[in-house]
């Protein structure tokens, strides 16, 4: 989840857990900040091209037309830019 927070706001992690302990552990990752070098190494290890519509959405301003009311509620992404 720490890596997901470096991605554009259109990228939202899906957290699947089977216990409160797993949820607590996963949510603790949101407090972790990865160094830029670590992000580059992780992204280079598994290159991924989003393609349409992901690349289009990543370039859009968070607008309710595209993202509904979540556009103004989702924030706190460290290092993310549109």
C-alpha positions in Angstrom: 0.0 0.0 0.0 2.9 2.3 0.5 3.8 2.0 -3.2 0.1 2.6 -4.1 0.3 6.0 -2.3 2.9 7.2 -4.7 0.6 6.6 -7.7 -1.9 9.1 -9.2 -5.2 9.5 -7.2 -7.0 7.4 -9.8 -5.1 4.3 -8.4 -6.9 3.0 -5.4 -5.7 -0.1 -3.6 -8.2 -2.9 -3.0 -7.5 -4.3 0.5 -8.7 -7.9 1.1 -8.4 -9.2 4.6 -9.8 -12.0 6.6 -9.2 -10.7 10.1 -9.0 -7.4 12.1 -5.3 -8.1 12.6 -4.7 -8.2 8.8 -6.6 -5.0 8.4 -4.7 -3.3 11.1 -1.4 -4.4 9.6 -2.4 -3.3 6.1 -3.6 0.1 7.3 -0.3 0.6 9.2 1.4 0.6 5.7 -0.3 4.0 5.0 2.1 5.5 7.6 5.1 4.3 5.6 6.8 6.6 3.2 9.0 5.0 0.6 12.2 6.8 -0.5 12.1 7.9 -4.2 14.9 5.4 -5.0 12.9 2.5 -3.6 9.8 3.6 -5.7 12.0 3.8 -8.9 13.5 0.3 -8.2 10.1 -1.2 -7.5 8.5 0.3 -10.6 11.5 -0.8 -12.7 11.3 -4.4 -11.4 7.8 -4.8 -12.9 7.2 -2.2 -15.6 3.5 -1.6 -16.2 1.7 0.5 -18.8 -1.7 1.4 -17.7 -3.3 2.0 -21.1 -6.8 3.3 -21.6 -8.7 4.3 -19.6 -6.1 4.4 -16.8 -3.7 6.7 -18.6 -6.6 9.1 -19.4 -7.9 9.1 -15.8 -4.4 9.7 -14.4 -4.2 12.9 -16.5 -7.6 14.2 -15.3 -8.2 16.6 -12.5 -10.2 15.0 -9.7 -13.6 16.0 -11.1 -17.0 14.7 -9.9 -17.9 13.9 -13.5 -15.3 11.2 -13.6 -14.9 10.3 -10.0 -18.2 11.0 -8.4 -18.2 12.5 -4.9 -15.1 10.5 -4.1 -13.1 13.1 -6.1 -13.2 15.5 -3.2 -13.0 13.0 -0.4 -9.8 11.0 -1.4 -6.6 12.8 -0.4 -3.4 12.2 1.5 -1.5 10.7 -1.4 2.2 11.3 -0.8 4.2 12.0 -3.9 1.2 11.6 -6.2 0.7 14.0 -9.0 -1.7 14.2 -11.9 
